[in-house]
Amino acid sequence: MDKYRCIICDYIYDPEKGDPAHGIAPGTGFEDIPDDWCCPLCGVDKSNFEPI
């Protein structure tokens, strides 16, 4: 699974870690995150992420 980077603040979403603090379990691929999920650092939506 690919990691994704927020183009605004450089937060890296790592599917192996997920985002448990915001309801995203470890092992969740970026494409499987709900569309209303936001970057935990700067609050932008998923459209501001790019694969790395």
Predicted model as a PDB file, atoms N, CA, C, CB and O in Angstrom, pLDDT in the B-factor column:
MODEL        1                                                                  
ATOM      1  N   MET A   1       0.831  -1.183   0.000  1.00 81.00           N  
ATOM      2  CA  MET A   1       0.000   0.000   0.000  1.00 81.00           C  
ATOM      3  C   MET A   1       0.881   1.254   0.000  1.00 81.00           C  
ATOM      4  CB  MET A   1      -0.948  -0.006   1.214  1.00 81.00           C  
ATOM      5  O   MET A   1       1.887   1.339   0.705  1.00 81.00           O  
ATOM      6  N   ASP A   2       0.463   2.212  -0.812  1.00 95.00           N  
ATOM      7  CA  ASP A   2       1.217   3.452  -0.948  1.00 95.00           C  
ATOM      8  C   ASP A   2       0.962   4.401   0.212  1.00 95.00           C  
ATOM      9  CB  ASP A   2       0.871   4.132  -2.253  1.00 95.00           C  
ATOM     10  O   ASP A   2      -0.121   4.426   0.796  1.00 95.00           O  
ATOM     11  N   LYS A   3       1.986   5.180   0.527  1.00 98.00           N  
ATOM     12  CA  LYS A   3       1.836   6.276   1.462  1.00 98.00           C  
ATOM     13  C   LYS A   3       1.400   7.495   0.671  1.00 98.00           C  
ATOM     14  CB  LYS A   3       3.156   6.545   2.249  1.00 98.00           C  
ATOM     15  O   LYS A   3       1.683   7.609  -0.521  1.00 98.00           O  
ATOM     16  N   TYR A   4       0.712   8.402   1.341  1.00 98.00           N  
ATOM     17  CA  TYR A   4       0.240   9.634   0.718  1.00 98.00           C  
ATOM     18  C   TYR A   4       0.696  10.829   1.542  1.00 98.00           C  
ATOM     19  CB  TYR A   4      -1.300   9.625   0.574  1.00 98.00           C  
ATOM     20  O   TYR A   4       0.733  10.778   2.772  1.00 98.00           O  
ATOM     21  N   ARG A   5       1.046  11.922   0.835  1.00 98.00           N  
ATOM     22  CA  ARG A   5       1.540  13.135   1.473  1.00 98.00           C  
ATOM     23  C   ARG A   5       0.561  14.276   1.264  1.00 98.00           C  
ATOM     24  CB  ARG A   5       2.922  13.512   0.928  1.00 98.00           C  
ATOM     25  O   ARG A   5       0.075  14.499   0.155  1.00 98.00           O  
ATOM     26  N   CYS A   6       0.276  14.999   2.347  1.00 98.00           N  
ATOM     27  CA  CYS A   6      -0.537  16.211   2.245  1.00 98.00           C  
ATOM     28  C   CYS A   6       0.311  17.284   1.566  1.00 98.00           C  
ATOM     29  CB  CYS A   6      -1.041  16.690   3.662  1.00 98.00           C  
ATOM     30  O   CYS A   6       1.412  17.587   2.024  1.00 98.00           O  
ATOM     31  N   ILE A   7      -0.191  17.852   0.491  1.00 98.00           N  
ATOM     32  CA  ILE A   7       0.575  18.856  -0.242  1.00 98.00           C  
ATOM     33  C   ILE A   7       0.597  20.206   0.481  1.00 98.00           C  
ATOM     34  CB  ILE A   7      -0.002  19.029  -1.639  1.00 98.00           C  
ATOM     35  O   ILE A   7       1.354  21.098   0.098  1.00 98.00           O  
ATOM     36  N   ILE A   8      -0.212  20.361   1.505  1.00 98.00           N  
ATOM     37  CA  ILE A   8      -0.261  21.615   2.252  1.00 98.00           C  
ATOM     38  C   ILE A   8       0.751  21.610   3.404  1.00 98.00           C  
ATOM     39  CB  ILE A   8      -1.681  21.858   2.793  1.00 98.00           C  
ATOM     40  O   ILE A   8       1.515  22.562   3.565  1.00 98.00           O  
ATOM     41  N   CYS A   9       0.755  20.532   4.206  1.00 98.00           N  
ATOM     42  CA  CYS A   9       1.589  20.534   5.414  1.00 98.00           C  
ATOM     43  C   CYS A   9       2.630  19.413   5.473  1.00 98.00           C  
ATOM     44  CB  CYS A   9       0.709  20.437   6.616  1.00 98.00           C  
ATOM     45  O   CYS A   9       3.396  19.335   6.434  1.00 98.00           O  
ATOM     46  N   ASP A  10       2.667  18.546   4.460  1.00 98.00           N  
ATOM     47  CA  ASP A  10       3.617  17.428   4.377  1.00 98.00           C  
ATOM     48  C   ASP A  10       3.330  16.273   5.339  1.00 98.00           C  
ATOM     49  CB  ASP A  10       4.994  17.936   4.636  1.00 98.00           C  
ATOM     50  O   ASP A  10       4.193  15.420   5.546  1.00 98.00           O  
ATOM     51  N   TYR A  11       2.124  16.232   5.934  1.00 98.00           N  
ATOM     52  CA  TYR A  11       1.747  15.069   6.743  1.00 98.00           C  
ATOM     53  C   TYR A  11       1.767  13.840   5.845  1.00 98.00           C  
ATOM     54  CB  TYR A  11       0.334  15.261   7.405  1.00 98.00           C  
ATOM     55  O   TYR A  11       1.304  13.895   4.706  1.00 98.00           O  
ATOM     56  N   ILE A  12       2.294  12.744   6.346  1.00 98.00           N  
ATOM     57  CA  ILE A  12       2.330  11.487   5.591  1.00 98.00           C  
ATOM     58  C   ILE A  12       1.296  10.530   6.169  1.00 98.00           C  
ATOM     59  CB  ILE A  12       3.754  10.848   5.626  1.00 98.00           C  
ATOM     60  O   ILE A  12       1.339  10.194   7.353  1.00 98.00           O  
ATOM     61  N   TYR A  13       0.351  10.088   5.309  1.00 98.00           N  
ATOM     62  CA  TYR A  13      -0.574   9.042   5.715  1.00 98.00           C  
ATOM     63  C   TYR A  13       0.074   7.711   5.376  1.00 98.00           C  
ATOM     64  CB  TYR A  13      -1.971   9.198   5.016  1.00 98.00           C  
ATOM     65  O   TYR A  13       0.349   7.421   4.212  1.00 98.00           O  
ATOM     66  N   ASP A  14       0.314   6.911   6.395  1.00 98.00           N  
ATOM     67  CA  ASP A  14       0.913   5.588   6.245  1.00 98.00           C  
ATOM     68  C   ASP A  14      -0.169   4.552   6.518  1.00 98.00           C  
ATOM     69  CB  ASP A  14       2.140   5.398   7.207  1.00 98.00           C  
ATOM     70  O   ASP A  14      -0.635   4.439   7.652  1.00 98.00           O  
ATOM     71  N   PRO A  15      -0.581   3.786   5.493  1.00 98.00           N  
ATOM     72  CA  PRO A  15      -1.646   2.810   5.684  1.00 98.00           C  
ATOM     73  C   PRO A  15      -1.346   1.766   6.761  1.00 98.00           C  
ATOM     74  CB  PRO A  15      -1.917   2.118   4.391  1.00 98.00           C  
ATOM     75  O   PRO A  15      -2.269   1.239   7.383  1.00 98.00           O  
ATOM     76  N   GLU A  16      -0.087   1.469   6.982  1.00 98.00           N  
ATOM     77  CA  GLU A  16       0.257   0.493   8.023  1.00 98.00           C  
ATOM     78  C   GLU A  16      -0.085   1.020   9.414  1.00 98.00           C  
ATOM     79  CB  GLU A  16       1.747   0.139   7.951  1.00 98.00           C  
ATOM     80  O   GLU A  16      -0.409   0.244  10.313  1.00 98.00           O  
ATOM     81  N   LYS A  17      -0.013   2.337   9.589  1.00 97.00           N  
ATOM     82  CA  LYS A  17      -0.321   2.952  10.881  1.00 97.00           C  
ATOM     83  C   LYS A  17      -1.764   3.426  10.965  1.00 97.00           C  
ATOM     84  CB  LYS A  17       0.610   4.117  11.137  1.00 97.00           C  
ATOM     85  O   LYS A  17      -2.345   3.456  12.050  1.00 97.00           O  
ATOM     86  N   GLY A  18      -2.349   3.799   9.822  1.00 98.00           N  
ATOM     87  CA  GLY A  18      -3.695   4.355   9.817  1.00 98.00           C  
ATOM     88  C   GLY A  18      -3.720   5.702  10.523  1.00 98.00           C  
ATOM     89  O   GLY A  18      -2.710   6.404  10.584  1.00 98.00           O  
ATOM     90  N   ASP A  19      -4.875   6.050  11.049  1.00 97.00           N  
ATOM     91  CA  ASP A  19      -5.059   7.282  11.828  1.00 97.00           C  
ATOM     92  C   ASP A  19      -6.072   6.960  12.927  1.00 97.00           C  
ATOM     93  CB  ASP A  19      -5.550   8.498  10.915  1.00 97.00           C  
ATOM     94  O   ASP A  19      -7.187   7.482  12.921  1.00 97.00           O  
ATOM     95  N   PRO A  20      -5.676   6.091  13.877  1.00 97.00           N  
ATOM     96  CA  PRO A  20      -6.617   5.621  14.895  1.00 97.00           C  
ATOM     97  C   PRO A  20      -7.271   6.746  15.701  1.00 97.00           C  
ATOM     98  CB  PRO A  20      -5.910   4.691  15.833  1.00 97.00           C  
ATOM     99  O   PRO A  20      -8.416   6.604  16.132  1.00 97.00           O  
ATOM    100  N   ALA A  21      -6.575   7.845  15.909  1.00 96.00           N  
ATOM    101  CA  ALA A  21      -7.144   8.959  16.674  1.00 96.00           C  
ATOM    102  C   ALA A  21      -8.362   9.566  15.972  1.00 96.00           C  
ATOM    103  CB  ALA A  21      -6.083  10.040  16.897  1.00 96.00           C  
ATOM    104  O   ALA A  21      -9.185  10.236  16.596  1.00 96.00           O  
ATOM    105  N   HIS A  22      -8.461   9.317  14.652  1.00 95.00           N  
ATOM    106  CA  HIS A  22      -9.572   9.865  13.872  1.00 95.00           C  
ATOM    107  C   HIS A  22     -10.407   8.755  13.225  1.00 95.00           C  
ATOM    108  CB  HIS A  22      -9.041  10.817  12.793  1.00 95.00           C  
ATOM    109  O   HIS A  22     -11.082   8.981  12.220  1.00 95.00           O  
ATOM    110  N   GLY A  23     -10.353   7.554  13.810  1.00 96.00           N  
ATOM    111  CA  GLY A  23     -11.221   6.457  13.390  1.00 96.00           C  
ATOM    112  C   GLY A  23     -10.759   5.650  12.198  1.00 96.00           C  
ATOM    113  O   GLY A  23     -11.541   4.876  11.646  1.00 96.00           O  
ATOM    114  N   ILE A  24      -9.506   5.805  11.780  1.00 97.00           N  
ATOM    115  CA  ILE A  24      -8.981   5.046  10.642  1.00 97.00           C  
ATOM    116  C   ILE A  24      -8.041   3.964  11.177  1.00 97.00           C  
ATOM    117  CB  ILE A  24      -8.236   5.988   9.622  1.00 97.00           C  
ATOM    118  O   ILE A  24      -6.960   4.263  11.685  1.00 97.00           O  
ATOM    119  N   ALA A  25      -8.459   2.725  11.059  1.00 98.00           N  
ATOM    120  CA  ALA A  25      -7.709   1.600  11.619  1.00 98.00           C  
ATOM    121  C   ALA A  25      -6.418   1.345  10.847  1.00 98.00           C  
ATOM    122  CB  ALA A  25      -8.570   0.341  11.620  1.00 98.00           C  
ATOM    123  O   ALA A  25      -6.356   1.604   9.645  1.00 98.00           O  
ATOM    124  N   PRO A  26      -5.375   0.834  11.532  1.00 98.00           N  
ATOM    125  CA  PRO A  26      -4.165   0.414  10.829  1.00 98.00           C  
ATOM    126  C   PRO A  26      -4.521  -0.604   9.744  1.00 98.00           C  
ATOM    127  CB  PRO A  26      -3.134  -0.184  11.821  1.00 98.00           C  
ATOM    128  O   PRO A  26      -5.387  -1.458   9.935  1.00 98.00           O  
ATOM    129  N   GLY A  27      -3.841  -0.496   8.610  1.00 98.00           N  
ATOM    130  CA  GLY A  27      -4.109  -1.394   7.491  1.00 98.00           C  
ATOM    131  C   GLY A  27      -5.131  -0.849   6.506  1.00 98.00           C  
ATOM    132  O   GLY A  27      -5.459  -1.524   5.530  1.00 98.00           O  
ATOM    133  N   THR A  28      -5.642   0.357   6.738  1.00 98.00           N  
ATOM    134  CA  THR A  28      -6.634   0.958   5.845  1.00 98.00           C  
ATOM    135  C   THR A  28      -5.935   1.704   4.712  1.00 98.00           C  
ATOM    136  CB  THR A  28      -7.567   1.915   6.627  1.00 98.00           C  
ATOM    137  O   THR A  28      -5.192   2.657   4.947  1.00 98.00           O  
ATOM    138  N   GLY A  29      -6.180   1.264   3.497  1.00 97.00           N  
ATOM    139  CA  GLY A  29      -5.608   1.935   2.330  1.00 97.00           C  
ATOM    140  C   GLY A  29      -6.197   3.322   2.162  1.00 97.00           C  
ATOM    141  O   GLY A  29      -7.336   3.566   2.560  1.00 97.00           O  
ATOM    142  N   PHE A  30      -5.434   4.232   1.578  1.00 98.00           N  
ATOM    143  CA  PHE A  30      -5.898   5.610   1.414  1.00 98.00           C  
ATOM    144  C   PHE A  30      -7.221   5.664   0.657  1.00 98.00           C  
ATOM    145  CB  PHE A  30      -4.843   6.442   0.684  1.00 98.00           C  
ATOM    146  O   PHE A  30      -8.102   6.453   0.998  1.00 98.00           O  
ATOM    147  N   GLU A  31      -7.361   4.831  -0.364  1.00 96.00           N  
ATOM    148  CA  GLU A  31      -8.589   4.829  -1.162  1.00 96.00           C  
ATOM    149  C   GLU A  31      -9.807   4.355  -0.365  1.00 96.00           C  
ATOM    150  CB  GLU A  31      -8.407   3.948  -2.384  1.00 96.00           C  
ATOM    151  O   GLU A  31     -10.943   4.594  -0.775  1.00 96.00           O  
ATOM    152  N   ASP A  32      -9.581   3.691   0.762  1.00 97.00           N  
ATOM    153  CA  ASP A  32     -10.670   3.188   1.598  1.00 97.00           C  
ATOM    154  C   ASP A  32     -11.054   4.134   2.730  1.00 97.00           C  
ATOM    155  CB  ASP A  32     -10.289   1.859   2.172  1.00 97.00           C  
ATOM    156  O   ASP A  32     -12.005   3.869   3.465  1.00 97.00           O  
ATOM    157  N   ILE A  33     -10.319   5.236   2.874  1.00 97.00           N  
ATOM    158  CA  ILE A  33     -10.652   6.235   3.893  1.00 97.00           C  
ATOM    159  C   ILE A  33     -11.911   6.973   3.436  1.00 97.00           C  
ATOM    160  CB  ILE A  33      -9.456   7.239   4.129  1.00 97.00           C  
ATOM    161  O   ILE A  33     -12.027   7.317   2.260  1.00 97.00           O  
ATOM    162  N   PRO A  34     -12.852   7.222   4.346  1.00 96.00           N  
ATOM    163  CA  PRO A  34     -14.059   7.971   3.958  1.00 96.00           C  
ATOM    164  C   PRO A  34     -13.711   9.343   3.377  1.00 96.00           C  
ATOM    165  CB  PRO A  34     -14.991   8.143   5.168  1.00 96.00           C  
ATOM    166  O   PRO A  34     -12.713   9.955   3.759  1.00 96.00           O  
ATOM    167  N   ASP A  35     -14.541   9.813   2.455  1.00 94.00           N  
ATOM    168  CA  ASP A  35     -14.283  11.083   1.780  1.00 94.00           C  
ATOM    169  C   ASP A  35     -14.318  12.282   2.724  1.00 94.00           C  
ATOM    170  CB  ASP A  35     -15.288  11.285   0.681  1.00 94.00           C  
ATOM    171  O   ASP A  35     -13.761  13.332   2.403  1.00 94.00           O  
ATOM    172  N   ASP A  36     -14.959  12.143   3.877  1.00 95.00           N  
ATOM    173  CA  ASP A  36     -15.036  13.271   4.800  1.00 95.00           C  
ATOM    174  C   ASP A  36     -13.853  13.326   5.778  1.00 95.00           C  
ATOM    175  CB  ASP A  36     -16.333  13.203   5.576  1.00 95.00           C  
ATOM    176  O   ASP A  36     -13.813  14.197   6.647  1.00 95.00           O  
ATOM    177  N   TRP A  37     -12.892  12.402   5.643  1.00 97.00           N  
ATOM    178  CA  TRP A  37     -11.689  12.425   6.471  1.00 97.00           C  
ATOM    179  C   TRP A  37     -10.857  13.635   6.091  1.00 97.00           C  
ATOM    180  CB  TRP A  37     -10.866  11.117   6.311  1.00 97.00           C  
ATOM    181  O   TRP A  37     -10.786  14.001   4.918  1.00 97.00           O  
ATOM    182  N   CYS A  38     -10.226  14.259   7.081  1.00 97.00           N  
ATOM    183  CA  CYS A  38      -9.376  15.427   6.851  1.00 97.00           C  
ATOM    184  C   CYS A  38      -7.984  15.171   7.398  1.00 97.00           C  
ATOM    185  CB  CYS A  38      -9.985  16.688   7.498  1.00 97.00           C  
ATOM    186  O   CYS A  38      -7.799  14.339   8.286  1.00 97.00           O  
ATOM    187  N   CYS A  39      -7.016  15.883   6.869  1.00 98.00           N  
ATOM    188  CA  CYS A  39      -5.646  15.799   7.357  1.00 98.00           C  
ATOM    189  C   CYS A  39      -5.637  16.120   8.850  1.00 98.00           C  
ATOM    190  CB  CYS A  39      -4.709  16.765   6.571  1.00 98.00           C  
ATOM    191  O   CYS A  39      -6.160  17.156   9.261  1.00 98.00           O  
ATOM    192  N   PRO A  40      -5.044  15.239   9.669  1.00 97.00           N  
ATOM    193  CA  PRO A  40      -5.046  15.477  11.111  1.00 97.00           C  
ATOM    194  C   PRO A  40      -4.186  16.662  11.550  1.00 97.00           C  
ATOM    195  CB  PRO A  40      -4.577  14.249  11.813  1.00 97.00           C  
ATOM    196  O   PRO A  40      -4.318  17.129  12.682  1.00 97.00           O  
ATOM    197  N   LEU A  41      -3.313  17.152  10.679  1.00 97.00           N  
ATOM    198  CA  LEU A  41      -2.475  18.294  11.058  1.00 97.00           C  
ATOM    199  C   LEU A  41      -3.060  19.633  10.614  1.00 97.00           C  
ATOM    200  CB  LEU A  41      -1.091  18.131  10.469  1.00 97.00           C  
ATOM    201  O   LEU A  41      -3.118  20.577  11.402  1.00 97.00           O  
ATOM    202  N   CYS A  42      -3.493  19.718   9.360  1.00 98.00           N  
ATOM    203  CA  CYS A  42      -3.934  21.023   8.859  1.00 98.00           C  
ATOM    204  C   CYS A  42      -5.410  21.086   8.494  1.00 98.00           C  
ATOM    205  CB  CYS A  42      -3.127  21.392   7.665  1.00 98.00           C  
ATOM    206  O   CYS A  42      -5.933  22.172   8.246  1.00 98.00           O  
ATOM    207  N   GLY A  43      -6.101  19.933   8.455  1.00 97.00           N  
ATOM    208  CA  GLY A  43      -7.545  19.928   8.265  1.00 97.00           C  
ATOM    209  C   GLY A  43      -8.066  19.960   6.840  1.00 97.00           C  
ATOM    210  O   GLY A  43      -9.275  20.069   6.638  1.00 97.00           O  
ATOM    211  N   VAL A  44      -7.183  19.866   5.837  1.00 98.00           N  
ATOM    212  CA  VAL A  44      -7.667  19.851   4.451  1.00 98.00           C  
ATOM    213  C   VAL A  44      -8.222  18.470   4.098  1.00 98.00           C  
ATOM    214  CB  VAL A  44      -6.529  20.241   3.470  1.00 98.00           C  
ATOM    215  O   VAL A  44      -7.925  17.484   4.772  1.00 98.00           O  
ATOM    216  N   ASP A  45      -9.027  18.407   3.041  1.00 96.00           N  
ATOM    217  CA  ASP A  45      -9.638  17.130   2.669  1.00 96.00           C  
ATOM    218  C   ASP A  45      -8.685  16.251   1.846  1.00 96.00           C  
ATOM    219  CB  ASP A  45     -10.922  17.379   1.881  1.00 96.00           C  
ATOM    220  O   ASP A  45      -7.572  16.649   1.502  1.00 96.00           O  
ATOM    221  N   LYS A  46      -9.167  15.050   1.549  1.00 96.00           N  
ATOM    222  CA  LYS A  46      -8.354  14.038   0.863  1.00 96.00           C  
ATOM    223  C   LYS A  46      -7.831  14.470  -0.501  1.00 96.00           C  
ATOM    224  CB  LYS A  46      -9.151  12.793   0.698  1.00 96.00           C  
ATOM    225  O   LYS A  46      -6.821  13.946  -0.970  1.00 96.00           O  
ATOM    226  N   SER A  47      -8.506  15.416  -1.137  1.00 96.00           N  
ATOM    227  CA  SER A  47      -8.101  15.827  -2.481  1.00 96.00           C  
ATOM    228  C   SER A  47      -6.744  16.540  -2.470  1.00 96.00           C  
ATOM    229  CB  SER A  47      -9.165  16.740  -3.094  1.00 96.00           C  
ATOM    230  O   SER A  47      -6.146  16.752  -3.525  1.00 96.00           O  
ATOM    231  N   ASN A  48      -6.264  16.906  -1.290  1.00 98.00           N  
ATOM    232  CA  ASN A  48      -4.979  17.601  -1.173  1.00 98.00           C  
ATOM    233  C   ASN A  48      -3.824  16.659  -0.847  1.00 98.00           C  
ATOM    234  CB  ASN A  48      -5.069  18.670  -0.110  1.00 98.00           C  
ATOM    235  O   ASN A  48      -2.774  17.099  -0.379  1.00 98.00           O  
ATOM    236  N   PHE A  49      -4.016  15.374  -1.091  1.00 98.00           N  
ATOM    237  CA  PHE A  49      -2.973  14.363  -0.855  1.00 98.00           C  
ATOM    238  C   PHE A  49      -2.496  13.805  -2.177  1.00 98.00           C  
ATOM    239  CB  PHE A  49      -3.494  13.222   0.051  1.00 98.00           C  
ATOM    240  O   PHE A  49      -3.262  13.701  -3.136  1.00 98.00           O  
ATOM    241  N   GLU A  50      -1.209  13.442  -2.221  1.00 98.00           N  
ATOM    242  CA  GLU A  50      -0.635  12.812  -3.407  1.00 98.00           C  
ATOM    243  C   GLU A  50       0.147  11.573  -2.992  1.00 98.00           C  
ATOM    244  CB  GLU A  50       0.277  13.804  -4.179  1.00 98.00           C  
ATOM    245  O   GLU A  50       0.724  11.536  -1.906  1.00 98.00           O  
ATOM    246  N   PRO A  51       0.167  10.559  -3.855  1.00 97.00           N  
ATOM    247  CA  PRO A  51       0.950   9.348  -3.530  1.00 97.00           C  
ATOM    248  C   PRO A  51       2.442   9.660  -3.535  1.00 97.00           C  
ATOM    249  CB  PRO A  51       0.644   8.208  -4.539  1.00 97.00           C  
ATOM    250  O   PRO A  51       2.918  10.491  -4.309  1.00 97.00           O  
ATOM    251  N   ILE A  52       3.165   8.980  -2.659  1.00 97.00           N  
ATOM    252  CA  ILE A  52       4.623   9.132  -2.641  1.00 97.00           C  
ATOM    253  C   ILE A  52       5.288   7.784  -2.726  1.00 97.00           C  
ATOM    254  CB  ILE A  52       5.085   9.867  -1.379  1.00 97.00           C  
ATOM    255  O   ILE A  52       6.517   7.700  -2.725  1.00 97.00           O  
TER     256      ILE A  52                                                      
ENDMDL                                                                          
END                                                                             
